[in-house]
Amino acid sequence: MTIHIYNTLTRRLEPLEPIEPGHVKMYVCGMTVYDYCHLGHGRTFAAFDIVVRWLRARGYRVTYVRNITDVDDKIIRRAAENGETTTALTERFIRAMHEDFAALGFVPPDLEPRATQFVPQMLGLIELLEKKDLAYTAEDGDVNFAVRRFPGYGKLSGKSLDELRAGERVAVDAAKRDPLDFVLWKHAKPGEPQWPSKWGPGRPGWHIECSAMATATLGRTIDIHGGGPDLVFPHHENEIAQSEGAFGQPFARIWMHAGALRVGEEKMSKSLGNFWTIRDALAKYDAEVLRFFLIRSHYRSQIAFTENLIVEARSALSRLYTALRDTPPAAGEVDWGEPHAQRFAAAMDDDFNTPVAVSVLFELANEVNRTKSAELARQLRALGGVLGLLQSEPVAFLQGRRTETSVSARLMFRGSTTAEAIGADSWIASKIEQRAAAKKAKNYAEADRIRAELLAQGIVLEDGPSGTTWRRQ
């Protein structure tokens, strides 16, 4: 089947038809590295991780570019507040970003350009815009893009020029010819990073960075351009104006935008102060549970963040792992001719519909539980792997053994003052032995008391033909 993707630009599903047959070129706007990534960022990049994984599962060669913004007003301000250089600040948070994304199982990009490495390309693009009378030097020394000279402005956001307002990073001042004009090159200010240019020393504006990095790494027209929901306007609208104004051809065939992660009625964001960093979440929850929470909803939908939903995600993922624990899977890859795999593929081909794909995993788990088929268990594990799930050892997951990425977490037990000692596997094993001895002595009241004691600490016992196993609630 052909993969169909919702295109923000045209507001409809469209077939994926790469410019170069068999090769998808995808650019995703990455992080501005002045702080730790939060779960809202995780939501966005989990969506595009799924896109890359599925395209490759379908046999496409994918060149995945995800940039880093390492020069920006927020970076300069934070570095000054900390009394450190912008380079020291950005390097620290780039390392943290890589650690967080690896913990969540994100496929690394093939190319990860940094804005400071592409200033010459940005200057060349600005000069081309100036020659086409789409850019002008303002009285304050900034070089701005003349929005009303680009006839297609507003086509991505679907608004007319009169409806549009300057975005959060667009400074409205008297030096501009029009409030919607945006800066391409900022004149140098004392103490800020700067580069030489024909317009004098300065630094690039935010929007020109992505236009230059995308075209330098993937060409003047790319197959897919993606990002978070807040980038439609002004960032992506401005990218289109710059790139298409300069080169006279479509910048991206398909524009994709992930839905927001919301806390109450607001999106999760640093500016609102309502965010959980990814590493704070990893300290409390298993990395695969967080990944499952982020991808089980459709990438375009808004999802709410509550701790109860994380607990629910762990319970759901545990059901899949329980099927794999009770029926060890055979080794092997996905059998795409099998009915469950066909339904899974149809869902993913339909705009990466992970809710339906995940529902197929649960159908398959039910079949595994019913039939005890190692082949179906293999299929379950392999299909889960396409989504970056179900690759842990089932017993280890069910018993809550944390991965290296979250070793800082503590297994907290309700009502306990010595959480780690009580939570140790050896303590649980000794309680199971005590319960077995009580049952053998027909002291069922004591056996029930031990079960209740463990349950109070979040430990669920499951009796079966091969003995008693346990998992965390």
Secondary structure as a PSIPRED ss2 file (coil, helix, strand):
# PSIPRED VFORMAT (PSIPRED V4.0)

   1 M C   1.000  0.000  0.000
   2 T C   1.000  0.000  0.000
   3 I C   1.000  0.000  0.000
   4 H E   0.000  0.000  1.000
   5 I E   0.000  0.000  1.000
   6 Y E   0.000  0.000  1.000
   7 N E   0.000  0.000  1.000
   8 T C   1.000  0.000  0.000
   9 L C   1.000  0.000  0.000
  10 T C   1.000  0.000  0.000
  11 R C   1.000  0.000  0.000
  12 R E   0.000  0.000  1.000
  13 L E   0.000  0.000  1.000
  14 E E   0.000  0.000  1.000
  15 P E   0.000  0.000  1.000
  16 L C   1.000  0.000  0.000
  17 E C   1.000  0.000  0.000
  18 P C   1.000  0.000  0.000
  19 I C   1.000  0.000  0.000
  20 E E   0.000  0.000  1.000
  21 P C   1.000  0.000  0.000
  22 G C   1.000  0.000  0.000
  23 H E   0.000  0.000  1.000
  24 V E   0.000  0.000  1.000
  25 K E   0.000  0.000  1.000
  26 M E   0.000  0.000  1.000
  27 Y E   0.000  0.000  1.000
  28 V E   0.000  0.000  1.000
  29 C C   1.000  0.000  0.000
  30 G C   1.000  0.000  0.000
  31 M C   1.000  0.000  0.000
  32 T E   0.000  0.000  1.000
  33 V C   1.000  0.000  0.000
  34 Y C   1.000  0.000  0.000
  35 D C   1.000  0.000  0.000
  36 Y C   1.000  0.000  0.000
  37 C C   1.000  0.000  0.000
  38 H E   0.000  0.000  1.000
  39 L H   0.000  1.000  0.000
  40 G H   0.000  1.000  0.000
  41 H H   0.000  1.000  0.000
  42 G H   0.000  1.000  0.000
  43 R H   0.000  1.000  0.000
  44 T H   0.000  1.000  0.000
  45 F H   0.000  1.000  0.000
  46 A H   0.000  1.000  0.000
  47 A H   0.000  1.000  0.000
  48 F H   0.000  1.000  0.000
  49 D H   0.000  1.000  0.000
  50 I H   0.000  1.000  0.000
  51 V H   0.000  1.000  0.000
  52 V H   0.000  1.000  0.000
  53 R H   0.000  1.000  0.000
  54 W H   0.000  1.000  0.000
  55 L H   0.000  1.000  0.000
  56 R H   0.000  1.000  0.000
  57 A H   0.000  1.000  0.000
  58 R C   1.000  0.000  0.000
  59 G C   1.000  0.000  0.000
  60 Y C   1.000  0.000  0.000
  61 R E   0.000  0.000  1.000
  62 V E   0.000  0.000  1.000
  63 T E   0.000  0.000  1.000
  64 Y E   0.000  0.000  1.000
  65 V E   0.000  0.000  1.000
  66 R E   0.000  0.000  1.000
  67 N C   1.000  0.000  0.000
  68 I E   0.000  0.000  1.000
  69 T E   0.000  0.000  1.000
  70 D C   1.000  0.000  0.000
  71 V C   1.000  0.000  0.000
  72 D C   1.000  0.000  0.000
  73 D H   0.000  1.000  0.000
  74 K H   0.000  1.000  0.000
  75 I H   0.000  1.000  0.000
  76 I H   0.000  1.000  0.000
  77 R H   0.000  1.000  0.000
  78 R H   0.000  1.000  0.000
  79 A H   0.000  1.000  0.000
  80 A H   0.000  1.000  0.000
  81 E H   0.000  1.000  0.000
  82 N H   0.000  1.000  0.000
  83 G C   1.000  0.000  0.000
  84 E C   1.000  0.000  0.000
  85 T C   1.000  0.000  0.000
  86 T H   0.000  1.000  0.000
  87 T H   0.000  1.000  0.000
  88 A H   0.000  1.000  0.000
  89 L H   0.000  1.000  0.000
  90 T H   0.000  1.000  0.000
  91 E H   0.000  1.000  0.000
  92 R H   0.000  1.000  0.000
  93 F H   0.000  1.000  0.000
  94 I H   0.000  1.000  0.000
  95 R H   0.000  1.000  0.000
  96 A H   0.000  1.000  0.000
  97 M H   0.000  1.000  0.000
  98 H H   0.000  1.000  0.000
  99 E H   0.000  1.000  0.000
 100 D H   0.000  1.000  0.000
 101 F H   0.000  1.000  0.000
 102 A H   0.000  1.000  0.000
 103 A H   0.000  1.000  0.000
 104 L C   1.000  0.000  0.000
 105 G C   1.000  0.000  0.000
 106 F C   1.000  0.000  0.000
 107 V C   1.000  0.000  0.000
 108 P C   1.000  0.000  0.000
 109 P C   1.000  0.000  0.000
 110 D C   1.000  0.000  0.000
 111 L E   0.000  0.000  1.000
 112 E C   1.000  0.000  0.000
 113 P C   1.000  0.000  0.000
 114 R E   0.000  0.000  1.000
 115 A H   0.000  1.000  0.000
 116 T H   0.000  1.000  0.000
 117 Q H   0.000  1.000  0.000
 118 F C   1.000  0.000  0.000
 119 V H   0.000  1.000  0.000
 120 P H   0.000  1.000  0.000
 121 Q H   0.000  1.000  0.000
 122 M H   0.000  1.000  0.000
 123 L H   0.000  1.000  0.000
 124 G H   0.000  1.000  0.000
 125 L H   0.000  1.000  0.000
 126 I H   0.000  1.000  0.000
 127 E H   0.000  1.000  0.000
 128 L H   0.000  1.000  0.000
 129 L H   0.000  1.000  0.000
 130 E H   0.000  1.000  0.000
 131 K H   0.000  1.000  0.000
 132 K C   1.000  0.000  0.000
 133 D C   1.000  0.000  0.000
 134 L C   1.000  0.000  0.000
 135 A E   0.000  0.000  1.000
 136 Y E   0.000  0.000  1.000
 137 T E   0.000  0.000  1.000
 138 A C   1.000  0.000  0.000
 139 E C   1.000  0.000  0.000
 140 D C   1.000  0.000  0.000
 141 G C   1.000  0.000  0.000
 142 D C   1.000  0.000  0.000
 143 V E   0.000  0.000  1.000
 144 N E   0.000  0.000  1.000
 145 F E   0.000  0.000  1.000
 146 A C   1.000  0.000  0.000
 147 V H   0.000  1.000  0.000
 148 R H   0.000  1.000  0.000
 149 R H   0.000  1.000  0.000
 150 F C   1.000  0.000  0.000
 151 P C   1.000  0.000  0.000
 152 G C   1.000  0.000  0.000
 153 Y C   1.000  0.000  0.000
 154 G C   1.000  0.000  0.000
 155 K C   1.000  0.000  0.000
 156 L C   1.000  0.000  0.000
 157 S C   1.000  0.000  0.000
 158 G C   1.000  0.000  0.000
 159 K C   1.000  0.000  0.000
 160 S C   1.000  0.000  0.000
 161 L C   1.000  0.000  0.000
 162 D C   1.000  0.000  0.000
 163 E C   1.000  0.000  0.000
 164 L C   1.000  0.000  0.000
 165 R C   1.000  0.000  0.000
 166 A C   1.000  0.000  0.000
 167 G C   1.000  0.000  0.000
 168 E C   1.000  0.000  0.000
 169 R C   1.000  0.000  0.000
 170 V C   1.000  0.000  0.000
 171 A C   1.000  0.000  0.000
 172 V C   1.000  0.000  0.000
 173 D C   1.000  0.000  0.000
 174 A C   1.000  0.000  0.000
 175 A C   1.000  0.000  0.000
 176 K C   1.000  0.000  0.000
 177 R C   1.000  0.000  0.000
 178 D C   1.000  0.000  0.000
 179 P C   1.000  0.000  0.000
 180 L C   1.000  0.000  0.000
 181 D C   1.000  0.000  0.000
 182 F E   0.000  0.000  1.000
 183 V E   0.000  0.000  1.000
 184 L E   0.000  0.000  1.000
 185 W E   0.000  0.000  1.000
 186 K E   0.000  0.000  1.000
 187 H E   0.000  0.000  1.000
 188 A C   1.000  0.000  0.000
 189 K C   1.000  0.000  0.000
 190 P C   1.000  0.000  0.000
 191 G C   1.000  0.000  0.000
 192 E C   1.000  0.000  0.000
 193 P C   1.000  0.000  0.000
 194 Q C   1.000  0.000  0.000
 195 W E   0.000  0.000  1.000
 196 P C   1.000  0.000  0.000
 197 S C   1.000  0.000  0.000
 198 K C   1.000  0.000  0.000
 199 W C   1.000  0.000  0.000
 200 G C   1.000  0.000  0.000
 201 P C   1.000  0.000  0.000
 202 G E   0.000  0.000  1.000
 203 R E   0.000  0.000  1.000
 204 P E   0.000  0.000  1.000
 205 G C   1.000  0.000  0.000
 206 W H   0.000  1.000  0.000
 207 H H   0.000  1.000  0.000
 208 I H   0.000  1.000  0.000
 209 E H   0.000  1.000  0.000
 210 C H   0.000  1.000  0.000
 211 S H   0.000  1.000  0.000
 212 A H   0.000  1.000  0.000
 213 M H   0.000  1.000  0.000
 214 A H   0.000  1.000  0.000
 215 T H   0.000  1.000  0.000
 216 A H   0.000  1.000  0.000
 217 T H   0.000  1.000  0.000
 218 L H   0.000  1.000  0.000
 219 G C   1.000  0.000  0.000
 220 R C   1.000  0.000  0.000
 221 T C   1.000  0.000  0.000
 222 I E   0.000  0.000  1.000
 223 D E   0.000  0.000  1.000
 224 I E   0.000  0.000  1.000
 225 H E   0.000  0.000  1.000
 226 G E   0.000  0.000  1.000
 227 G E   0.000  0.000  1.000
 228 G C   1.000  0.000  0.000
 229 P H   0.000  1.000  0.000
 230 D H   0.000  1.000  0.000
 231 L H   0.000  1.000  0.000
 232 V H   0.000  1.000  0.000
 233 F H   0.000  1.000  0.000
 234 P H   0.000  1.000  0.000
 235 H H   0.000  1.000  0.000
 236 H H   0.000  1.000  0.000
 237 E H   0.000  1.000  0.000
 238 N H   0.000  1.000  0.000
 239 E H   0.000  1.000  0.000
 240 I H   0.000  1.000  0.000
 241 A H   0.000  1.000  0.000
 242 Q H   0.000  1.000  0.000
 243 S H   0.000  1.000  0.000
 244 E H   0.000  1.000  0.000
 245 G H   0.000  1.000  0.000
 246 A H   0.000  1.000  0.000
 247 F H   0.000  1.000  0.000
 248 G C   1.000  0.000  0.000
 249 Q C   1.000  0.000  0.000
 250 P C   1.000  0.000  0.000
 251 F C   1.000  0.000  0.000
 252 A E   0.000  0.000  1.000
 253 R E   0.000  0.000  1.000
 254 I E   0.000  0.000  1.000
 255 W E   0.000  0.000  1.000
 256 M E   0.000  0.000  1.000
 257 H E   0.000  0.000  1.000
 258 A C   1.000  0.000  0.000
 259 G C   1.000  0.000  0.000
 260 A C   1.000  0.000  0.000
 261 L E   0.000  0.000  1.000
 262 R E   0.000  0.000  1.000
 263 V E   0.000  0.000  1.000
 264 G C   1.000  0.000  0.000
 265 E C   1.000  0.000  0.000
 266 E E   0.000  0.000  1.000
 267 K E   0.000  0.000  1.000
 268 M C   1.000  0.000  0.000
 269 S C   1.000  0.000  0.000
 270 K C   1.000  0.000  0.000
 271 S C   1.000  0.000  0.000
 272 L C   1.000  0.000  0.000
 273 G C   1.000  0.000  0.000
 274 N C   1.000  0.000  0.000
 275 F C   1.000  0.000  0.000
 276 W C   1.000  0.000  0.000
 277 T E   0.000  0.000  1.000
 278 I H   0.000  1.000  0.000
 279 R H   0.000  1.000  0.000
 280 D H   0.000  1.000  0.000
 281 A H   0.000  1.000  0.000
 282 L H   0.000  1.000  0.000
 283 A H   0.000  1.000  0.000
 284 K H   0.000  1.000  0.000
 285 Y C   1.000  0.000  0.000
 286 D C   1.000  0.000  0.000
 287 A H   0.000  1.000  0.000
 288 E H   0.000  1.000  0.000
 289 V H   0.000  1.000  0.000
 290 L H   0.000  1.000  0.000
 291 R H   0.000  1.000  0.000
 292 F H   0.000  1.000  0.000
 293 F H   0.000  1.000  0.000
 294 L H   0.000  1.000  0.000
 295 I H   0.000  1.000  0.000
 296 R C   1.000  0.000  0.000
 297 S C   1.000  0.000  0.000
 298 H C   1.000  0.000  0.000
 299 Y C   1.000  0.000  0.000
 300 R C   1.000  0.000  0.000
 301 S C   1.000  0.000  0.000
 302 Q C   1.000  0.000  0.000
 303 I E   0.000  0.000  1.000
 304 A E   0.000  0.000  1.000
 305 F C   1.000  0.000  0.000
 306 T C   1.000  0.000  0.000
 307 E H   0.000  1.000  0.000
 308 N H   0.000  1.000  0.000
 309 L H   0.000  1.000  0.000
 310 I H   0.000  1.000  0.000
 311 V H   0.000  1.000  0.000
 312 E H   0.000  1.000  0.000
 313 A H   0.000  1.000  0.000
 314 R H   0.000  1.000  0.000
 315 S H   0.000  1.000  0.000
 316 A H   0.000  1.000  0.000
 317 L H   0.000  1.000  0.000
 318 S H   0.000  1.000  0.000
 319 R H   0.000  1.000  0.000
 320 L H   0.000  1.000  0.000
 321 Y H   0.000  1.000  0.000
 322 T H   0.000  1.000  0.000
 323 A H   0.000  1.000  0.000
 324 L H   0.000  1.000  0.000
 325 R H   0.000  1.000  0.000
 326 D H   0.000  1.000  0.000
 327 T C   1.000  0.000  0.000
 328 P C   1.000  0.000  0.000
 329 P C   1.000  0.000  0.000
 330 A C   1.000  0.000  0.000
 331 A C   1.000  0.000  0.000
 332 G C   1.000  0.000  0.000
 333 E C   1.000  0.000  0.000
 334 V C   1.000  0.000  0.000
 335 D C   1.000  0.000  0.000
 336 W C   1.000  0.000  0.000
 337 G C   1.000  0.000  0.000
 338 E C   1.000  0.000  0.000
 339 P H   0.000  1.000  0.000
 340 H H   0.000  1.000  0.000
 341 A H   0.000  1.000  0.000
 342 Q H   0.000  1.000  0.000
 343 R H   0.000  1.000  0.000
 344 F H   0.000  1.000  0.000
 345 A H   0.000  1.000  0.000
 346 A H   0.000  1.000  0.000
 347 A H   0.000  1.000  0.000
 348 M H   0.000  1.000  0.000
 349 D H   0.000  1.000  0.000
 350 D E   0.000  0.000  1.000
 351 D C   1.000  0.000  0.000
 352 F C   1.000  0.000  0.000
 353 N C   1.000  0.000  0.000
 354 T H   0.000  1.000  0.000
 355 P H   0.000  1.000  0.000
 356 V H   0.000  1.000  0.000
 357 A H   0.000  1.000  0.000
 358 V H   0.000  1.000  0.000
 359 S H   0.000  1.000  0.000
 360 V H   0.000  1.000  0.000
 361 L H   0.000  1.000  0.000
 362 F H   0.000  1.000  0.000
 363 E H   0.000  1.000  0.000
 364 L H   0.000  1.000  0.000
 365 A H   0.000  1.000  0.000
 366 N H   0.000  1.000  0.000
 367 E H   0.000  1.000  0.000
 368 V H   0.000  1.000  0.000
 369 N H   0.000  1.000  0.000
 370 R H   0.000  1.000  0.000
 371 T H   0.000  1.000  0.000
 372 K C   1.000  0.000  0.000
 373 S C   1.000  0.000  0.000
 374 A H   0.000  1.000  0.000
 375 E H   0.000  1.000  0.000
 376 L H   0.000  1.000  0.000
 377 A H   0.000  1.000  0.000
 378 R H   0.000  1.000  0.000
 379 Q H   0.000  1.000  0.000
 380 L H   0.000  1.000  0.000
 381 R H   0.000  1.000  0.000
 382 A H   0.000  1.000  0.000
 383 L H   0.000  1.000  0.000
 384 G H   0.000  1.000  0.000
 385 G H   0.000  1.000  0.000
 386 V H   0.000  1.000  0.000
 387 L C   1.000  0.000  0.000
 388 G C   1.000  0.000  0.000
 389 L C   1.000  0.000  0.000
 390 L C   1.000  0.000  0.000
 391 Q C   1.000  0.000  0.000
 392 S C   1.000  0.000  0.000
 393 E C   1.000  0.000  0.000
 394 P H   0.000  1.000  0.000
 395 V H   0.000  1.000  0.000
 396 A H   0.000  1.000  0.000
 397 F H   0.000  1.000  0.000
 398 L H   0.000  1.000  0.000
 399 Q C   1.000  0.000  0.000
 400 G C   1.000  0.000  0.000
 401 R C   1.000  0.000  0.000
 402 R C   1.000  0.000  0.000
 403 T C   1.000  0.000  0.000
 404 E H   0.000  1.000  0.000
 405 T H   0.000  1.000  0.000
 406 S H   0.000  1.000  0.000
 407 V C   1.000  0.000  0.000
 408 S C   1.000  0.000  0.000
 409 A C   1.000  0.000  0.000
 410 R C   1.000  0.000  0.000
 411 L C   1.000  0.000  0.000
 412 M C   1.000  0.000  0.000
 413 F C   1.000  0.000  0.000
 414 R C   1.000  0.000  0.000
 415 G C   1.000  0.000  0.000
 416 S C   1.000  0.000  0.000
 417 T C   1.000  0.000  0.000
 418 T C   1.000  0.000  0.000
 419 A H   0.000  1.000  0.000
 420 E H   0.000  1.000  0.000
 421 A H   0.000  1.000  0.000
 422 I H   0.000  1.000  0.000
 423 G H   0.000  1.000  0.000
 424 A C   1.000  0.000  0.000
 425 D H   0.000  1.000  0.000
 426 S H   0.000  1.000  0.000
 427 W H   0.000  1.000  0.000
 428 I H   0.000  1.000  0.000
 429 A H   0.000  1.000  0.000
 430 S H   0.000  1.000  0.000
 431 K H   0.000  1.000  0.000
 432 I H   0.000  1.000  0.000
 433 E H   0.000  1.000  0.000
 434 Q H   0.000  1.000  0.000
 435 R H   0.000  1.000  0.000
 436 A H   0.000  1.000  0.000
 437 A H   0.000  1.000  0.000
 438 A H   0.000  1.000  0.000
 439 K H   0.000  1.000  0.000
 440 K H   0.000  1.000  0.000
 441 A C   1.000  0.000  0.000
 442 K C   1.000  0.000  0.000
 443 N C   1.000  0.000  0.000
 444 Y H   0.000  1.000  0.000
 445 A H   0.000  1.000  0.000
 446 E H   0.000  1.000  0.000
 447 A H   0.000  1.000  0.000
 448 D H   0.000  1.000  0.000
 449 R H   0.000  1.000  0.000
 450 I H   0.000  1.000  0.000
 451 R H   0.000  1.000  0.000
 452 A H   0.000  1.000  0.000
 453 E H   0.000  1.000  0.000
 454 L H   0.000  1.000  0.000
 455 L H   0.000  1.000  0.000
 456 A H   0.000  1.000  0.000
 457 Q C   1.000  0.000  0.000
 458 G C   1.000  0.000  0.000
 459 I E   0.000  0.000  1.000
 460 V E   0.000  0.000  1.000
 461 L E   0.000  0.000  1.000
 462 E E   0.000  0.000  1.000
 463 D E   0.000  0.000  1.000
 464 G E   0.000  0.000  1.000
 465 P C   1.000  0.000  0.000
 466 S C   1.000  0.000  0.000
 467 G E   0.000  0.000  1.000
 468 T E   0.000  0.000  1.000
 469 T E   0.000  0.000  1.000
 470 W E   0.000  0.000  1.000
 471 R E   0.000  0.000  1.000
 472 R E   0.000  0.000  1.000
 473 Q C   1.000  0.000  0.000
